[in-house]
Structures are given as C-alpha cells and as structure tokens.
Amino acid sequence: MINKRFKEKILPRSTSLRILFYVMISFSILVPFLPMEYLCPLLIIALGVMFSIIIYFMELENKGRILALFNVAFLLRIIFSVILYHVSYFITQGPHDVWYQRPRLVPGYFIGDGMAYGTNGLLMAKYWNAGYAPGWEWFRGKSISGTVSNYDYFNGHVFHFGGYNPLTIFFINSLCGALSVVLVYAIAKHLFGRRAALLSGWFAVFCPSLILWSSQNLKEPIVILSSLLTIWSIISIWNNFRFRYLFTMIASMVVLASIRFFVVPILIFSFFFAIIISVNKANLKAHLFFRVVIAALLIYFGGNFLRSAIQKMTSIDIFNMEGMCGILSAYRGYRSKGSLSFFSGTDLTTPLKVLFFVPMGFIYVLFSPFPWQIGSISQVMAVPEMIAWYILIPKMLKGVR
C-alpha cells in the first residue's frame, strides 16, 4: 500500500521524468564528495530539471509544447556555454590592452565584458573569503573595467558562496534564457494567439544572438528575463488581479533598476500609452489600479532621473546648444570604440551636424549590422539572425495581419 502510494504521488508519472528524478537523487549523493566550484554548475542544471518537472505538473494548455520549448532552449544554451568556455582558451584576444589580455589569467570568457565581470567578482570573493569587506570606492579603484556595477557584485556573491567557476554564471544565464523563452510564448499567446506564440517561442529558442548572449557571463539574460517577467505580470494583473502578480512585477522591476536602470522608464511609459489606447476595453478596477501604480512609479523614477540630471547639469549651460552638442559628441565617443565600420569618427559638435546625422543614424540603427561588418566568430554566428531581420523589416513597416 505504501509502495503504491509512493509510486503514484512521489515519483513522476512519465518514464522520462522518472529517470530525471533518479538523476537528481544521484546528484544529491555526489554533494559530499565534490568541491563547491564543481558542484554549483551541476546544481544549476538540477534546478533546470526541477523547472521542467514543475512545468510538467502544471495545468497548462499545450503543456507538451511549452515543455519542449524550455528543455530544448536550456539544453542548447548549456551546450553552447561549455563550447564557448573551452573555445575562449584558444581564440585570439584582440587589441593588446593590458586588461584585455587578462583572460589568460582568468580564463573561460568568450567576450571581454564577461571577463571583466568575472575578474571583478573573483576579486570581491577573495576579499570576502578572507574576512575583509572593502567599500564600493575601493573596489572601483581595483576594477579592471574602471567601474563597479551591481552585476559585478552578483558575480562576487556567486563566487563567494559557490567557489570560482565561470560555468556557474554561464549556466545561471542559460537558465534565465530558457525561462525567457517560456515567457515569450506566454506573452505572445495572450496577445496574438497560439500560432504566433509557437513561432515566437521557437524563434527565441534558436535565435543566434539570444543563444550567444545567454551562454556567457553577461547581464543581458537577467535583463531580458526581468523585462519579460514585468510584461507578463502586467498582462496577468490586467486580466485577473492577484497579489502574487503584483509582487512579481515589483520584484522584476527592482532587479531591472539595479542592473539596467534606463529600461524601467521605457517599460513604464510603454504601459502608460498602452493603457490610454485600450482604456475602453480595460477592466475598470485594473485600469484604476494601473493609473495609481504607474503614477507612483513615474514619480519615483522620474524624480531620480531629475535629481541625476540636475547634478550633471549644474556645470553645463543648457542654453548653449553648441556646448550641449559637444557633450553629446563626447558621450557618443565613449561608446564608439571597437570594430565599428561606420560613424566612428563622426563630428556632432554643432546643432547642424547633429541634424544632418539623425537620418543616417536612424538607418544605421534600423539596418545594422551590415554583411561587410562581419569580422569575428561571434558576428559569424549571428548571420542567420541578420538575414531574418532583413526579411522581417518590410513586415514590420507594413504591419503583420
């Protein structure tokens, strides 16, 4: 009797998930025998298996397809993480800057930003493990990127508790990428229907840039997941208010604000205009709720932006247009370093030059990257996506019926 109940209620009902159940039991047996830096990547994989089991037992429409989307996305990103980790040992390191050659000391990173995050996080973890807790300014002085972000601290905490292994962060981001695929499916299904949801989901699974960026130590996978969680929470609250949706929305926006602050106002203004457009169709309570919440968020984030702007503008004559253009040109110069094939030396020091640059800049934003800009392995991997983007541009301008 006990054995029958155990099989019916404890063990998963399908053969494949039963095998996964035994695999997780095997992982738990390995825990005492593996160092944390080797165990943590395996635990992230086990966490992905747990999400797969959770999806299996949820009452969802098209559950099999959702499960397939998640499993394929997670497995594909894990495989790419391992490949990129090992490839990074053999690729040419590029410009001979001192900081850019550091991957030979802290190996495992395919793109320079990931190496900077990992190196800064490792430095933090070493000091914390030794019992020291230097402040932000001290870490900034030691940072190889010249600054310290919350994502650097995230790396530091992961390495502090789990030991140093770049694959731990890679696998965390792979899991974020796989969960993002499920959210893409859920959002598209609500807005456009089942067929559009499946197309969007599978496109997100195999999209080269999403695979490349979510298989490394970069902040974008967490930013994308948090943005999608925010949108999904808004849609869920709009249809059926629950406090768990409200909590998810606030938590995801807090994460966004701490990593990519400028994304939050973009989402807020998008929601604001969406409410105005759909006011006649909206549920009255939900509409009132959103007006109050978005007003509060606009006041909070708008106040922070205003305070930051005032601090930066105290030494700037905002009525001097040429001075403002010079500042714009300088800030753009900070971001135009690298392998840009166009506009790297553009002069934006006068209002007339800025005005003439806007159309070309818009075309560049819309159509780049161009085929002749390909010059690295990562750019070659994005060629299929670039071709798909060119094909979809006319549909975007025309509107898809």
C-alpha positions in Angstrom: 0.0 0.0 0.0 2.8 2.4 1.0 4.8 1.4 -2.0 1.8 2.0 -4.4 1.2 5.4 -2.9 4.9 6.3 -3.2 4.8 5.4 -6.9 1.6 7.4 -7.6 2.3 10.5 -5.6 6.0 10.9 -5.1 7.5 9.6 -8.4 6.7 11.4 -11.6 4.1 9.8 -13.8 6.1 9.6 -17.0 9.1 7.4 -17.7 11.4 10.3 -18.8 10.7 12.4 -15.7 11.1 9.3 -13.5 14.6 9.0 -14.9 15.2 12.7 -14.2 14.0 12.0 -10.7 16.7 9.4 -10.2 19.3 11.6 -11.7 18.5 14.3 -9.1 18.8 11.7 -6.4 22.2 10.8 -7.8 23.2 14.5 -7.7 22.3 14.6 -4.0 24.6 11.6 -3.4 27.5 13.4 -5.0 27.1 16.5 -2.9 29.5 15.5 0.0 32.2 14.4 -2.5 32.5 17.3 -4.9 34.1 20.8 -4.2 31.6 23.6 -4.5 33.1 25.1 -7.6 32.4 21.8 -9.4 29.1 21.1 -7.7 27.4 24.5 -8.4 27.2 24.1 -12.2 25.6 20.7 -11.6 23.1 22.2 -9.2 22.1 24.8 -11.8 21.4 22.0 -14.2 19.4 20.2 -11.5 17.5 23.5 -11.0 16.6 23.5 -14.7 15.4 19.9 -14.4 13.2 21.0 -11.4 11.7 23.7 -13.5 11.0 21.2 -16.2 9.2 18.9 -13.7 7.2 21.9 -12.4 6.0 22.7 -15.9 5.1 19.1 -16.4 2.8 19.0 -13.3 1.2 22.4 -14.0 -2.3 22.6 -15.6 -1.3 24.3 -18.8 -2.7 24.4 -22.3 -0.2 23.0 -24.8 1.9 21.8 -21.9 3.9 19.4 -24.1 5.0 22.2 -26.4 5.9 24.5 -23.6 8.0 21.8 -22.0 9.7 21.2 -25.4 10.5 24.9 -25.7 12.0 25.1 -22.3 14.0 21.8 -22.5 15.5 22.5 -26.0 16.3 26.1 -25.1 18.0 25.1 -21.8 20.0 22.2 -23.3 21.1 24.2 -26.3 22.4 27.0 -24.1 24.1 24.7 -21.7 25.9 23.1 -24.7 26.9 26.4 -26.1 28.1 27.6 -22.6 30.5 24.6 -22.4 31.7 25.1 -26.0 32.3 28.9 -25.6 34.1 28.2 -22.3 36.6 25.9 -23.9 36.9 28.0 -27.2 37.8 31.0 -25.1 41.2 29.3 -24.3 42.2 29.3 -27.9 40.8 32.4 -29.6 42.9 35.4 -30.4 42.4 38.0 -27.6 42.2 41.0 -30.0 43.6 44.5 -29.1 46.7 44.3 -26.9 45.4 46.3 -24.0 46.6 45.1 -20.6 43.1 44.4 -19.3 42.1 42.6 -22.5 44.9 40.0 -22.1 43.7 39.1 -18.6 41.6 36.1 -19.8 44.8 34.1 -19.8 45.0 34.7 -16.0 41.2 34.3 -15.5 40.2 32.1 -18.4 36.9 31.0 -19.7 35.4 34.1 -21.2 34.5 34.5 -24.8 33.6 38.2 -24.8 35.6 40.9 -22.9 32.8 42.2 -20.8 32.3 38.8 -19.3 35.9 38.6 -18.4 35.7 42.0 -16.6 32.6 40.9 -14.6 34.2 37.6 -13.7 37.6 39.2 -12.7 35.9 41.9 -10.6 33.6 39.3 -9.0 36.6 37.0 -8.2 38.4 39.9 -6.6 35.4 40.6 -4.4 35.0 36.9 -3.5 38.7 36.6 -2.5 38.5 39.6 -0.1 35.1 38.4 1.4 36.5 34.9 1.9 39.5 36.4 3.7 37.2 38.3 6.1 37.5 41.8 4.5 34.7 43.9 3.2 36.1 46.9 1.3 33.7 49.6 0.1 32.5 50.4 -3.4 35.1 53.1 -4.0 37.9 50.7 -3.1 36.6 48.0 -5.5 36.2 50.7 -8.2 39.8 51.6 -7.9 40.8 47.9 -8.3 38.3 47.2 -11.1 39.8 46.3 -14.5 36.8 48.0 -16.2 37.1 51.3 -14.3 33.8 50.9 -12.6 31.8 48.5 -10.4 28.2 47.6 -11.1 25.6 45.5 -9.2 26.2 42.8 -11.7 29.9 42.7 -10.5 28.6 42.2 -7.0 26.3 39.4 -8.3 29.4 37.7 -9.6 31.2 38.2 -6.4 28.4 36.7 -4.3 28.1 33.6 -6.6 31.9 33.0 -6.4 31.9 33.7 -2.7 29.3 31.1 -1.9 29.9 28.7 -4.7 33.6 28.8 -5.4 35.1 30.2 -8.6 33.9 28.5 -11.8 32.8 30.6 -14.8 30.4 27.8 -15.8 28.3 28.6 -12.8 27.4 32.0 -14.1 27.1 30.7 -17.7 24.6 28.1 -16.6 22.6 30.6 -14.5 22.3 32.8 -17.6 21.4 29.7 -19.7 18.5 29.0 -17.2 17.4 32.7 -17.5 17.5 32.4 -21.3 15.3 29.2 -21.2 12.8 30.7 -18.8 12.6 33.8 -21.1 11.6 31.5 -24.0 8.6 30.3 -21.9 7.6 33.9 -21.1 7.9 34.9 -24.8 5.5 32.0 -25.6 3.1 33.1 -22.8 3.0 36.8 -23.7 2.7 36.1 -27.5 -0.1 33.6 -26.8 -2.1 36.1 -24.9 -1.6 39.0 -27.3 -1.6 37.2 -30.7 -2.8 33.6 -30.3 -1.4 30.1 -30.3 0.3 30.0 -33.7 2.1 33.3 -33.1 3.2 32.1 -29.7 4.7 28.9 -31.1 6.5 30.8 -33.8 7.8 33.4 -31.3 8.8 30.7 -28.9 10.8 28.6 -31.3 12.4 31.7 -32.8 13.5 32.7 -29.3 14.9 29.1 -28.8 17.1 29.2 -31.9 17.8 33.0 -32.2 21.6 33.2 -32.5 22.2 36.3 -30.5 19.9 35.1 -27.7 21.9 31.8 -27.6 25.2 33.6 -27.7 24.4 36.2 -25.0 22.7 33.8 -22.6 25.6 31.3 -22.8 28.1 33.7 -21.2 28.8 35.9 -18.2 26.8 38.9 -19.4 24.0 40.8 -17.7 21.6 40.8 -20.7 19.9 37.4 -19.9 18.8 38.7 -16.5 17.7 42.0 -18.0 15.6 40.2 -20.7 14.1 37.8 -18.2 13.2 40.6 -15.8 11.7 42.7 -18.6 9.6 39.7 -19.8 8.5 39.0 -16.2 7.4 42.6 -15.8 5.4 42.5 -19.1 3.8 39.1 -18.2 2.9 40.4 -14.7 1.3 43.4 -16.1 -0.8 41.3 -18.5 -1.8 38.9 -15.7 -2.8 41.8 -13.4 -4.8 43.3 -16.2 -6.8 40.1 -16.7 -7.1 38.9 -13.1 -5.6 40.9 -10.2 -3.6 38.8 -7.8 -1.0 40.0 -5.2 1.5 37.4 -6.5 1.4 39.1 -9.9 1.9 42.5 -8.2 4.9 41.1 -6.2 6.4 39.6 -9.3 6.1 42.9 -11.2 7.7 44.9 -8.4 10.5 42.4 -7.8 11.4 42.2 -11.5 11.4 46.0 -11.8 13.7 46.3 -8.8 16.1 43.8 -10.5 15.9 45.8 -13.7 16.5 49.1 -11.9 19.6 47.7 -10.2 21.2 46.3 -13.4 19.7 48.4 -16.4 18.0 51.4 -14.9 17.0 53.0 -18.1 14.9 50.0 -19.2 12.4 50.7 -16.3 11.2 54.1 -17.5 10.9 52.7 -21.1 8.6 49.9 -19.8 6.6 52.4 -17.6 5.9 54.8 -20.5 5.0 51.8 -22.8 2.5 50.6 -20.2 1.1 54.1 -19.8 0.4 54.6 -23.5 -1.0 51.0 -23.8 -3.5 51.9 -21.0 -4.5 55.1 -22.8 -5.0 53.2 -26.1 -7.0 50.3 -24.6 -9.0 52.3 -22.0 -12.4 51.4 -23.5 -11.6 47.7 -23.4 -9.9 47.6 -20.0 -11.4 46.3 -16.8 -12.3 49.4 -14.7 -10.6 48.2 -11.5 -7.5 47.2 -13.3 -7.4 50.5 -15.2 -7.7 52.4 -11.9 -5.0 50.2 -10.3 -2.6 50.8 -13.2 -3.1 54.5 -13.1 -2.2 54.7 -9.4 0.8 52.3 -9.7 2.2 53.9 -12.9 1.8 57.4 -11.4 3.7 56.3 -8.3 6.4 54.7 -10.4 6.7 57.7 -12.7 7.1 60.0 -9.7 9.8 57.7 -8.2 11.9 57.0 -11.2 11.2 60.4 -12.7 12.4 62.0 -9.5 15.6 60.0 -9.6 16.2 60.9 -13.2 15.6 64.6 -12.5 17.9 64.6 -9.5 20.6 62.9 -11.5 20.1 65.3 -14.4 20.3 68.3 -12.1 23.6 67.0 -10.6 25.1 66.6 -14.1 23.7 69.8 -15.4 25.0 72.1 -12.7 28.2 72.7 -14.6 26.6 72.8 -18.0 25.0 75.7 -19.8 21.8 74.1 -21.2 21.1 77.2 -23.3 24.4 76.8 -25.1 23.5 74.5 -27.9 27.0 74.0 -29.2 28.2 73.2 -25.7 25.4 70.6 -25.4 26.3 69.1 -28.7 29.9 68.9 -27.7 28.9 67.0 -24.6 26.7 64.7 -26.7 29.6 64.1 -29.1 31.9 63.3 -26.2 29.5 60.8 -24.6 29.0 59.2 -28.0 32.8 58.9 -28.4 32.9 56.9 -25.2 30.6 54.3 -26.9 32.1 54.3 -30.4 35.2 52.3 -29.6 35.7 48.8 -31.0 35.2 47.4 -34.5 32.6 49.9 -35.8 32.8 50.2 -39.6 30.7 53.4 -39.8 30.5 56.7 -37.9 33.3 56.0 -35.5 34.8 59.5 -36.2 31.5 61.4 -36.7 31.6 65.0 -35.6 28.5 66.1 -33.6 29.8 69.3 -32.1 27.2 71.6 -33.7 23.4 71.5 -33.9 23.5 71.5 -37.8 25.9 68.5 -37.8 23.6 66.6 -35.3 20.6 67.4 -37.6 22.3 66.0 -40.7 23.5 62.9 -38.8 20.0 61.9 -37.5 18.7 60.3 -40.7 21.9 58.3 -41.2 21.9 57.3 -37.6 18.3 56.1 -37.9 19.2 54.0 -41.0 22.2 52.5 -39.2 20.1 51.6 -36.1 17.4 50.0 -38.3 19.6 48.0 -40.7 22.9 47.3 -38.9 24.8 45.1 -38.7 25.7 45.1 -42.3 27.2 42.0 -44.0 30.6 43.6 -44.6 31.0 44.3 -40.9 31.5 40.7 -40.0 34.9 40.2 -38.5 34.7 37.8 -35.6 33.4 34.4 -34.7 30.5 35.9 -32.6 29.4 38.0 -35.6 29.5 35.0 -38.0 27.2 33.1 -35.6 24.7 36.0 -35.9 24.5 35.9 -39.7 21.2 33.8 -39.9 19.6 36.2 -37.5 20.8 39.2 -39.5 19.2 37.7 -42.7 16.0 37.0 -40.8 16.0 40.6 -39.6 16.3 42.0 -43.1 13.4 39.8 -44.2 11.2 40.9 -41.3 11.9 44.7 -41.7 9.3 45.1 -44.6 6.7 43.3 -42.5 7.5 45.5 -39.5 7.0 48.7 -41.6 3.9 47.3 -43.3 2.3 45.7 -40.3 1.6 41.9 -40.0 -2.0 40.9 -40.5 
